[in-house]
Amino acid sequence: MTESTREVIAAGAPWPERYTYGPALRVGNTIYISGTTGTDDAGNITAPGDIVEQTRQIFRKFERLLNAAGGSCADIVQTTDYITTTERYKETAAVRREFLRGAQPTATGVIVAGLLRQHALIEINAVAVLRG
């Protein structure tokens, strides 16, 4: 794949057909992952009120997208977290460690008043660079 080639990575998600974006976009060896909430394949929040389980679901979706591109969460180099509460934010760090396996990407956390998905407590986007 050349640096100028763009490939949408959906990994089974319906969003490219329903909306004007893909869950992830590959340009060369770089994967840009759209803001992702803790939803199931139908778009329902998987754990209303539980930021830890929502974070875990986000990283499961990241893993699925990155696997489809030939990578894994260990390839993530940058994340931005949009969170609605600071009280339980530290608990999401354990989930990050579980999926990032020591990758230690750069990270930004932003406190927001709310997210587009009702009952979503956290939304994360990411950038990954595939090795090799």
Secondary structure, DSSP 8 states (H G I E B T S, - for coil): --TT-EEEE-TT-SHHHHSS--SEEEETTEEEEEEEESB-TTS-BSSTT-HHHHHHHHHHHHHHHHHHTT--GGGEEEEEEEES-STTHHHHHHHHHHHHTT---EEEEEE-S--SSTT--EEEEEEEE---
